[in-house]
Structures are given as structure tokens and as C-alpha cells.
Amino acid sequence: MRRSFLIALAMLACTGAAPPATPYRWHNVVVGGGGFAPGIVFSPVEQGLAYLRTDMGGAYRWDARTRRWLPLQDDEAESNFMGIESIAPDPHDADVVYLAAGMSARGPAAIFRSADRGAHWRKTIVPFAMGGNEDGRGLGERLAIDPHHTATLLFGSRHDGLWRSDDAGARWTKVGSFPLAGLGRPDRPRMTHGGLSFVLFDPTQRGRIFVASADAGERHLFRSDDGGARWQAVPGGPTADLLPVKGVIGADGVLTLTYCDAIGPNGITRGAVWRFDPRSGAWRDVTPLKGAAVVPGGYMGVAVAANDPRVIAVATVNRYRPGDTVWRSADAGRTWRELARDSVRDVSATPFLDFDGKANFGHWIAGLAIDPFDAGHAAYVTGATIYATDDFAQSRAMRWAPWTRGIEQTAIITFVSPTGGAPLVSGFGDLGGFRHDDLTRSPSHVHRNPMLTNTNSLDYAGTAPQVLVRSGNTHKPVVPDTSLAWSGDGGETWQPLRVPAQAGAGGAPSRAQTGSAAITVSADGATFLVETEQQLLTRDWGKSWITVSGLPTPARVTADKEDARRFYAVDADGGRVLRSDDGGVTFRKVGGIGLPADLSGARAVGREAANPLVAVPGRAGALWLLVGTDLYRSSDGGEHWARASQGIAITRFGLGKGVAGADGPALYAIGSVGAQRGIYRSIDGGARWTRINDDAHQWGLRLRVISGDPRVFGRVYVGSDGRGIMYGDPAGPTP
């Protein structure tokens, strides 16, 4: 039996055939929004139809029948296609929609076309690079459909000029007559161009097109009156140091354009709003704030009411003091009403937005839209949520509420599923993380005291699971107060933990100052061990500290989940397994028999890296270790090891409750069997693996962390980079 199984695995690796599968049902752990969605677009054809693009979590469609946003790319296996550069619903056929998909210039880019509102896609790989998660992702829309001939599309690229398709996006050619050929792909990492920021077909005049450039230059707005055969720069407008970032054309044919001095969303200090009438060639500066009232920041989001072109709205961007806002004008920009001061925000559906006791109006308002069928319904995006109102046409105070049901747009760094208390405690990027008592409801608050934007490590006490510890960082290079915290009530509240000051290498900030010092808690919750330059432990919640001996720096430490005296670590450079039997004070080499001599594959690189060494809840001395892509297990505290994984290359793994009668935990892994990358489960100690996700649930394969539930057999949690946390349960009977 064993021999035939190994032969089958070998044949699988050679043929690339699909590995065995176990059906699962998948759901999102609910947060509600949570990240930056740069653009929102209403269908001009059908009421109640809207699309949202995100920078790393794909696209969504609002379904009016179910009153929720539906993710449109969960079946996508290409990571780079989860960053959406632009979105364009067809101006005549409500079923047709296009996406420009490409997260960064380092990966592939494609135009997606759907004839069923995103349920299925036809993809065309294109030669021009995109940057759906790069600077300038709030610009747009770059992709536009000719309302007079809907098989014709134009795309304004970042690096390669203007491109055209005349067969509904199947084939693309560069528009050689356009004046700007593009600056070419950047030759340095993390560098990008604004390129052609938006393309507008004038619905009031056949053949008229406007294209804007957000690269440095003397002219930024270009016009064609013959369908794109010939182009001319539009004279006038603001000074050349302001870049057009978004534009919209009203029913009267007048353009309203927003400007910034950088492509954003960061780094913008100045901005303006201008209107251009193509019939007369006249420009008008309608910027809401001028002169002494101006504060640092620019303008980006822009919208016009379909029923009245005099009703326009613009949003600020990167205005940190006094915060971003939306301005509304009912007289074509002659007078403005600021909405942040004249509105109420109801965040009861996603209460975590009350960071400081009162949700602010939002930041990074790159996207803004007025419903073409209901001028009272408007929406805008922020760096953390999407707000909508039905009071946009009213003179009284507007009520805004998160419009996020179904949207999970977050990046997950770590999480734990403890043996008691809440089923999940998580660590997010930007939002810090949450305690989830109910996986189907948005939590009441993020982790606080201290408030850390990123949580990089989490641990819970195996026999006292209400005790948790965490470490993290802020968006600043040095954490202002402390990067460490502990909780005695399962993560509901936290207490700061401060370590003695240490010097980093070469005078640099210490690991604790930058949030790079992971923290571990003993099984009984009485000892916290912190991986600073000189590792330290405390047994009185930080009042006093003991220096740990025998550990190299850096080293990731794992606490035994049953025996409070034991801690473990892997010395990746020295090829040793280390153990403490005195509560973490001293570490010594233990057998490590059965492990490869080279343990460099067990090195955790970076503060967000998962710990390759995991202890089994409820069983003293039981350990699992990932070395490279191979999994090993020990049942005697690290003295002896046996290779556990067969026929699978693992990148991340976690443990869960074992099947009834099993001698060990269920294993869950992110990895590859043959040519199939996915999520896998083993219930027999790693001898056999079955795929538990399917082709409809891939999430761009942007998967960072995985863990089973120690209390519910079969339940698995998967943390993604852009689609939040998914949890899965078996669809069939328990084995």
C-alpha cells in the first residue's frame, strides 16, 4: 500500500494531474472593507449595478438583489491579476464589463472581459505593464469604452503610451499618432510613472476623446475630435507643475478635472479643481479652497450628477490636517459645501472604524461617484472602507455608512486559533488585528494599548489560552512607545510591555524599537520571552527582566503548549535544535536526530515571517518543523525527528484538531502537489495530502498564513494578502 502510494505521487508530479481533493465550504472571516479601494464605478445602464476595484484583492460587483458585494476574481490563480488598474462597465450592455488587471510592472498584465457581469472572464495578456498596487493607483479611469462603438476601447498606460482595441479587448495596438509614447518601464524597484492618468470618450460628441498625462511635461491634456486618428494638446488650464489625476464629463459636455502635484496617494501637497468647456475652449478654476484657507493635500475623487451637470463633487486626498473631505457644488463649482463638517457617520456595521471613539471622514479619497439613477445616492472610497449615503441631494446633514457588505480587502500577517476563548485572534497589516468571537460579524475594535498598525507575531499560552502576547510596528521607522503587548482576557484588552533599552547593530534602532522582536508565552502564561538583540524574559509582566543564555541572535522561539518549563528554537546557521528546560532561562543543544545537517531552510527571515517550528496543543514535547519545503515531526522535545511530508512542497503549514482516533493533529499546508498549488490537508501525519480548496477558491494564491482550529476538526483558517481571512469547513461527512 505504501509503495503504491509513493508511485502514484511520483506519477502525479510527472504528469501534473490534479491531486486528490476533499470538498470544502469557504467563507470570509468578516471585518468589512479594511483596505484601499482606489476606484468605484456605477453602471450607466442599470440601476443598482456598481463595480469596485481594489489594489490587491481583485474586483467586486454590487448585487442589488442580495444587497452585498460579490468578489469577481476568487477563482484567479495569478497573483498579479488581483491588483486592478482600471474598470469599465459597458455604456449600453449591463452584462458586459472590462478590467485592466496588473498589480505591478514586475508581473503580467491583462485585459479581462466578461459578458455576464464578472461571473466568467476572457483574458487577453497585454504587452503594456500596469501598477494596480503601485503609486498612482488612484488615478483613472485609464480604461474607457467608446459609447458610440462599444467594440472600441482605449487604455492609457503608465509606461507605454496609449493603446487601442477595436474587437472588444481581444487584440491591442499602440496608438502611434498619440503625442506621448511613454517613458518606458522603470529600471529601479518600487519606481513607477503616472503615465496616462485617464481616458474619456465624450458621450455628447461622437469622435471626441480626452486623454490626460500625469508625467512631467508642459502639456497634460490631449484631445481628438476624429476618434483618435489625430491629437492635439489642449492649451490653458493650471500651471504645468500640477498633474491631472481624474476627470469626468457631464451631460453638458464640460470636463471637471482634479489635480495634484504628485500621483499619490502619498506625497501630495498641493492640488486644484478646474473645468474645461470644449465648445468654447474656456477654462475655469473652481478649486474649493484658495488663498490662506489652503492646507497641504490635493484633490482626486471627482463626480458629476447625471441628471444635472451643475451638481459636481470632488474629494481631497492626502490631507492629513484637518483630514480629507468631500465638497459638493450645485452651481458648477461657483460655490461649495464641505461635507465632512456637515455629515454623520454610522459605523455600527463595522465598529472597528471608531479608532478614537469617533470614526473620521476618511483618508485617501481617490474614488468618488454619484449614482446616475439616483442623485441622492453617492459613495466614496478611503484607505480603510467605502462610505455611501442616500442623502447626497439633501441640504440637511448627510448620514454616511460603510458600504462594505461582502468586501474583505485586508492583508493578513499572522493569527492564532487558541485552545480556549475566541476562535481566532489575528494580526493584520495597517489595521493591527482583531479578536473574533464571532467569525460572521465585524469586531468591535482593533488591538489597542498599544495601537500598532502591523501585528507581526502572536502567541497564546497552551494551558491558559486567555493569555496572549503580540509584537508589531507602526508606519514610522521607530515605534513611538512600545512594540509589545500582552492580554489576560483572550485579546479583548491589552497591556503594553516594555523591555530595557538595547542598542541595535551599528547604532541602528533595536529590534524592539522597530517591531522586529517576536514574543512567545509559556504554556501556563507566566513567562514572556522576547527576541531582542539579547533575548530577555519576564515573569512579572515586565516589571523585571532576566537575560536568556544559549540563544543566538536572531532566533525564533517556540513555547511548548503543555509543559511550561520548555521552550524550543532552531539555530539555522549552526544547524542545531535548542531547548530550554528551565522556563526559558538557558538553552542547550538537543539531539536533532533525523533532521538534515543544513537547517538554513528553517530560518525565519523578516519580522513578518511565520515561525517554522510549531508545538502541538495538549501534548508535551510534540513539535513540527518546516525545513525548506519538507515537514518534520518530533514527539520527544526535539531529540528525534522523522520526515513527515511526502509528495508535497510546503511553504506554510499549521495544525488543527485531529480526526477522531488519530494519534496526532490534522495538518494544513499552503503548498504544491505536482503542478497544483493550493491548500492541502493531511489527517494521517503527512503521509497523504488532499487539496481542500478548488479552482473557484484561489484568491490569486496570495496566501501568507494557515492554521487549523484546535477545537473543531476540519476547520482551517487561511490568511491572504488582499482578500482577508478565509475559513473553511468540510463539505462532506467527517472521516
N, C-alpha and C positions, 0 to 999 in steps of 0.2 A: 504493500500500500504506500509506504513511504517513498520507495523508489519510483513508483508510477507517478506520484505527485510531483516529485522533482523533475521527472521527464516532461510532464505537462507544463510545468513552469518554464523549462528551457525552451520548449516549442513555442510557448506564448511570447517569450522575449524575442525569438527569431522572427515570428510571423507578424507580430504587432496586433494579434487578435485581441478582442475585448476580454478583459479579465472577468472572473465571476462577480456577480452583483447581488447585493441584498437591498431590496426596496426600502426606501426611507421617505418620510414626510418631512418637509423643511419649512421652517418659519423664521422670520426675523425676531430677535430679541428687541423689543420696542424701546426706542429712545425718542424718535420723531425728529426728522431732519438731522441737525447736528453739524453739518458741514457747509461748504461753499458751493452754491449752485449758481454759476455765472449768468445763466440766461433762462427766461421764461417767455413762451410764445403762445398766444391764443390762436386757434384756428379761425381764419376769416370766413369759413364756410358753415360751420355747425356750432350752435350754442352748446356750452358745457364741455367743449373739447379743448384741451390745452396740453402743451408739452414743456418739459423741463429738462435742461441739460446740466450735468454736473461735471466737475473737473477730474473725478477719479472713480465714480460709481455708476457710470452709464447714464442713460436717458430714461425718463418716466413719462407716462401719459396719464392725465386725469380722466378717470372713468366716472361720468356723472351718475350712472346707474348704481354703482356700488359705493359712490362717494369716497373713493380712495385713489391714490396714485399707484399706478401699476409699473413695476420695473420692466424695461423692454429689452434688457441685454443680459439677463441672468444665465442665458444659455451660451454666452460668449466665452470662448477659451483663450482668446488673445488678450493679454493684459493691456496692451497699448490702446486697444479699441474701447476701453472703459473711460477714457478721457474724451469728452465730446467738445469739439472745437466750435461746432455750429449746428443749428437745427432749423429745418424749413418745412412747415406743413404746406401742402399744395393749396393754391388760392381758389381752386374750383372743385376739387375732389376731396371730400373729407377723409377718405380712406388712405390717401397717399401722403407719405411723409418721408423726408430725407434727413440723414445725419451725416455730418463730417466728423469722423472718428479718428483720433490720434492723440495720445496723451503727451508725447514728446517727440522731438525731432530724431531721437536715437532709435525709435521704433517705427513699425509700419504705419501707414495711414490708409484710410479707405473712405469711400462714399457708400453709405448704406441707403437702400431704397426699399420701402415697404408699401404694399398695396392693401394691407389690412391693419393699418394703424400701429404697426410695430410688432404684431404677433409673429411675423416672419420677415426675414430680410434677405435681399440680394446685395452682395458686397462686391464692390469694384476697388481693387487695390490701385492706388494712385501714386504718381511719381513725386508729388509735392508733399513736403513734410508739414506736420501740424504740431500744435502745442496746447492741447486741451487742459493740461495741468501746469502750464508754464506762465510766466509773467505775460500779461496781455490777454488772459483767458476771459476777461470780462468784456472785451471788445466784440463788436458784431452788430448784426449777424453777417458773417462772411459768406454764407451760402444763400443764394437767392434764386427764385423761380420766376421766369418771365410770365406774368399773368395773362399776356396776350398769346403766348405759345408755350404751354406748360412742359413740353419736352425739352425746352432750353433752360439750362441752369448756368450760372456763373459762380465761381468760387474765388474769393480774394485771399491768396495765400500769404503766409508770413514771410517766406524767403524767396519765392519763385514767381512773383507777379500774378497776373490774372489768368484764370483757366475757364474753359467753356466746354459744355456738353450739349449736344443737340439731340441726344437719344435717351433722355431721362436718366442720365448719370452713368450709363454703361461705358462710354468712352469719353476721354477728356483730351483736349488740346490746348496748348498755351495760346493766349491772345497776343499775337505778335505786334498788333497795332497799338496796344496799350503803352503809355509813355514810360511806365516804371517796370523794369524787368525783374526787380527783386534783388536783394543784397546777397543771396546765396545762403546756404546753411552755415550756422555758426561753427567755428573751429575750436571753440572752448566750451567745456562743460558748464551747464547752468546759464548759458548765454542764449538769448533769443532776440527776435526782431518783432516789432509791431506789425510790419508789413501792411497789407491792405486790410484796413480795420472793418469796413462794412461795404456791402453791395446793395443798392436799392434800384429796383425797377419801378418806374413811376406808373402807378395804375391809372393815372388820369391822362397819360400821353403815351401812345404806342411808340416804341423805339427809344424812349428816353431812359437813360440809365445813369446813376451816380455811383462812383467808387471813391472811397477815401483812403488816404495813406497815413499811417501813424509812424512812419520813419521820418528821420530828419530830412528837411528839404525846404525849398522855397514855396512849393505848391503842394497842397494836401487834398484838394477836392477836384475830381475829374468828371467830365460829362460827355455822354454820347447821345446824339439825337437820331441815330440811324441804326439802332440795335447792336451797337458795339463795333461797327466797322471802322469808325473814326472817333478820335477822342481829343478833347481839349481841356486844359486846366481852367478852372473857374477862378477868375480874379476876385479880389476883395476878401472880406472876412477878417478874422482876428490875425494877430501877428504870427509869423511863421514858427515861433517857438512853442505855440500851443498846437496840440495834436488832436484831430477829430477822432473820437473813440466810438461813438454811436450816432446813428441818425434814423429819422423816421419821416415819412411823407404823409401829410394829411390829405383829406378829400379835396382840399383846395389846391393841391399840388405844391404847397410850401414845405420846405425841409426845415426841421428843427434838429440842430446838431449840438452834441455835448463835447467839450474839450477838456483836456488835461495836459500838464507839462511832462507826463511820463505815462507809460502804458499800464502801470499798476498791476495788481491792486495796491501794492505798497509803493512808497516813494513819490507819491503825487503830492505836490504842494500848492499848485495853482490850477484854476480851471475857469471855464466860461460856458455860456449858452448863447448860441447865435441862431438866427433864422434867415433862410435864403429863399427868395421868390424867383424861380427860373424864368418866369414870364417877363419880369422887368429887370432881372439881374441885380436887384437890390438886396443888400444885407442889413440886418438889424441886430444889435447886441441886446439880448433880453436877459442877461445874467441876473439872477435874483438878488445877489448881494454884491455891492460895489463900494469902492472907496474905503472909508475907515471901518465899515462893517465886515470886510472880508477877513476870513480866518483861513489857516492853512488847510488845503484839501482841494479836490477838483469836483467835476460833475461827470457822471457816466450814464446812469439809467435815464431813459427818455421814452415818453409815450404820448400819443395823441388820441383823443376820443374819435371813434368812427362816425358818430352822429353829429359831431360839432367840432370842426378843426380848430376852433378858437380855444378849446379845452386841451391844454397840454400839461404835462407833468415831467419834472426832472428830479434826479436824485444826486446827492453828493456822494463822494467816495473818498475814503482815507482821511476823513475829517474827524480827528480824534477828540478835539476840544472845540465846541461842546458836544460833538458826536454827529454822526451822519443823520440826514433828514431827507424828506421828500417835499418838493414845492409844487403847488398846483396853481395854474392860472386859468381863468375863464375868459380872458380877453387877449389871447395870443401873446402872452408874455409881457403885457404892459404893466400889470400888477400881479403880485404873487401872494399866496397864502402858505405859510410854513406849517407843515402837518405834524412834525414831532412834538411841538408845543401844544397842538390842538387835537390831541388824539388820546385814546385809552387803549392799552394793550392787555388782552385777556390771554394769559398763557396757561390756563388751567389744564389744557390738554397736554402740554409739555412743560410742567412746572420747573424743570431744571433751569429754564431760561431766567428765572428770578435769581440771578447770580448774587446780587447785592440787595435782595429784598424787593426789588422792583425791576422788571425787565426793561432794558433800554430800547430805543427805537431800532437799533441795529447798526452794523458797520459793513463796509464793503458792499454798498448797494449798487451793484453793477447792473442788475436786471430789474426792469420796471415795466409793467404792462397794464393797459386798460382793456377790459373785456369789450370786444367790438359789438357784442349783442346787448350789453348792459353796462352803461357808462357809470353806474354806481358800484360795479364790481371791479376792483383793481388789486394788483398784487405786486410785491417787490421781494427780492432776494436779499439775504445778508450772509455774513460769514458763518452763521450758526443755524439759520432757519429760513423759512419763507412765510411772509405775512400776507394776509388778504383781508379786505374789507368789503362790505356791501353798502357802505355809507359814503363812497367817494364823491357822489354828486350832491351830498348834503352840506349845508353851511354849518351845521352843528358839529360838535366833537365827533370824530370818527372812531369807531371801535375796530381795532385790528386784532386778529387772532392768527396763530400759526396755521398754515395750510399745508400740513405735512403728513397726513394720514397715509401710510404706505411708504413714505420716504425714509430710508435709513442710509445716510450719507456721512459715514464716520470711518476713521482709521483706528484699528484696534492694535494695541501693543501687547497686552497681556491680560490674563484673567485667571481666577481660581474658582473652582466649584468645591466649597468646603464640605466636610462631613456633617455639619450642622449649621443651623441658621439659614440665611438666604441661599438660594440655589446657585447664585452667580454674583461674584464681585469682580469688577472689571477695571482695566487701565486703558484709557483712550489717549490718542494724540489730540491736542488742542483743548479737549473738554475735561481732561483729568481722569474721569471714570465714574462708575456708579455702583451702588448696591441694588440689585434687582431682587426684591421679594416676590414680584410677580413679573414673569417674562413677557406678559402681554400688555403691560402698562408702562408708560414713561415714568422714570423715577422722580422723586420729589426734589432731589438736589444732586449736584456733583460732589465729589470728595472735597472737603474743606478742612481748614485748620491743620496744616497749611493748604492753600489753594495752589496746586501745581498744574500747569497746563498739560503736561505729559506725565503719565504714570508708567515707569519703566520696569519696576519689579513689584510683585505682590507675593505674600506668603501667608498661610494660616497655620495655627497650631493644631496638630493632628488629633490630639485628645481634648483640646479646649478650643474648638473651632470659632468661638466668638472672639478670639484674639487674632487680629490680623496686623500685618505691617506692610508698609509701602514706601517706595522711593520714587522720585521723579524730578522733573526740571521745569523751568519756565522758558519763555521765549527769549529771555535775556541770557547772556553767556554765563553769568553767575547768579545762582538763586539768591534772592534778596535776604531771606531769613534762614530757612532750613529746608532740605530736600527730603526729609524723613518724617514718618508719622506712624503712630500705632493706634489701634482701636480695641476696645474691650467689649464692644457690643455688636460684633459682626459687621463692622463697616458703616453703621448708621452715623456714628460720630467718631471724630479722630482727635488725637492729641499730638502736638509737634514733638519731635525727638531731636535733640541737638547733641552733636558729638564734639569733642575737643578739637580745636583748630589744628590742622595739619598742613604742611606745605606740599604742593604738587611738584612734579618733576620739573627741574629747571626754573623754579619760581612760578610756574603756572598755577592757576587755581586748583584746589584739591578735588578729588573725586566727589566728596560730599558737597562741595560748593557748586559743581556743575551738574549734579544729579546722576552721576555715574556710579555711585556707591550703592550696590544692591544690598538688600537687608533680608535676613532669614530669622524665623522664630522657632524655638524649640517645641517639641511635641506638647509640653504642658503649658506653653505660653509664658513661661517665666524668664526666658533668656532671649535677648535680641542680639544678633551678630551682624555687624555692619562691615562691608568690604571696602574700607578706606585704604589709603596708602599703607598704613599699619593697621591691620584688622583689629577691631575692638568689639567687646561685648559688654552688655549691661544686664543686670538682674534686678534693677530698681527703677526701670522706666527712664533711664538717662540721668539719674542723679549722680551716679558714679560709673566709671568705666574700667574694664580690665583689658590689658593688651593680650592679644592672641598670639601664640607662638607656633611655629612649624608650618605656617601657610605662606606660599609665595604670593606676590602681587603682580597682576591681579589673579584671583581665583574665585570661581563661583561656588558658593557653599550651599549644601542641601541638608536640611534637618530631617532626621528620622521621624516618621509620622506617629510612632508608637513609643519609642524609647527616648525620653527627654535628655539622656546623657549623651546621645550620639549625634554627631554632625559629620558630613562627608564632603569631600572636594576632589576634583581631578586636577592634578598638576600636568597640564597639557604639554608644556615644554620639557618637563622632567620625565614624562612617561610613567607617572605614579598615581595611584589612588591613595588618598589620605583620609584618615578617620580620627575623630575625637571621641574619647570615651569618658571625658570628664566635663561634659557640658559645654564644650567649645573652647576651653582654655588652651589646650595643647592639641596639636595634630601630629600624627605619625603615619608613616607608610604602612599600608596593609597589603596583603598578598597580591591582589590584582591578577591572580592566575586565570588564564584563559582569555585575557584581553590582548589585543595587538600591542607590540612594543611601541609603536608610534601612536600616540594619543593626541596628536595635533588636531585630528578631526573632531575632538571633543572640546575644542576651545570655543568659548562664547565671546564673540567679537562685537563690541559696541554695547552701549548701555541698554539698548532695546532688545538685545539678543535673548532668546529663550534659553533657560538652563538645560543643558543636555542630560543632566542627572536628576532623576525623579524618584522619590520614595513612595512606597505603596502604603496607603492608609490602612491602619488596623493590623499591620504585620511588621514587627520589628526586624530590621536588617534586610528587608526586601527592597531591592533597588533595580532601576532600569536606566541604561546609559546608551546614548546615541553617539557613535563614533563614525564620523563621516556620514554615510547613508545606512550603516548597519546598526542594529539594535542588539544590546547585550543585557543579560539579567544576572542578578546575584541574589541569593537568599540567605547569605551569612555575613552581611555587613561589609561586602566588598572583598572578602578573602578570595572567593572563587567566582568565576563568571562563565557564562555559556552564551554563545551567539544564538539569538532568538529569531531574528528575521530571516526569511527565506524568500527569494524571488521578488523582493520589493526594494526600491531605493527610497529611503525616507529622508525628508527634510525637516519635519516637525512631528512630534508624537505626544500623546497624552494617555492617561489611564482612567478607567471608569469601573463601575461595579461589574464584577464578573458574572457570567451566566450561572444559573443555579447548578451546584455540584462541581463547578470549576475550582481548580487549585490556585488560580491567580486572577488578576484583574482582566477586564476586557481592554484591548489595546486599540488605539485610534491613531491614524497617521495621515499626514499630508505627504504624498509621495507618488512614485510611478511604478506600475507593473507593466513591463514591456514598454510599449509606446503610449500607454494610457496614464496620464497624470490625473490625480483626483484625490478623493478622501476614502480611506480604507479602514476596515475593522478586522481584528482577529480576536477570536474567543478561545483560542487554544494555545496561547502563549507565543504566538508569532509564526507557527508552522504554516498556517493557511490564512490568506487575506482575501477579503471580498470588497469590491467597490461599493460604497454606500451613497455616494452622490450619483447623479445621472447627467446626461447631456443637457437637460433643461436647467440644471443647477450647478453652474460652474463659476459664475461671478468673476469672469476674467482670470480665474485661477490666481487671483491676488489674495492668497491665504497666508496668514502670518502666525497663527497660534491655534492650538487644538487641545481639547480636554474632554474626557468623559465625565459623567456625573457619578460620584461615588455612592449615591443613594438610589439611582434609577437605572436599572440595566438598559443598555441600548442607547440611552440619551447621550448625545455628543454636542459640544459647543465648538464652533469654528469662527475665528476672528479674521475678518478680511481687511484689506487696505482700500476702503472706499464704499463697501456695502454693509458696514456694521457687523454685528454678531448674528450668525445663524445658529439655530439649534435644530437638531434632527432627532426623530424617534422612528423606530422600526415600523414599517407599514404592515408587516405580517406578524404571525404569531412568534412568541419567544421560543428560541431553540430549546 
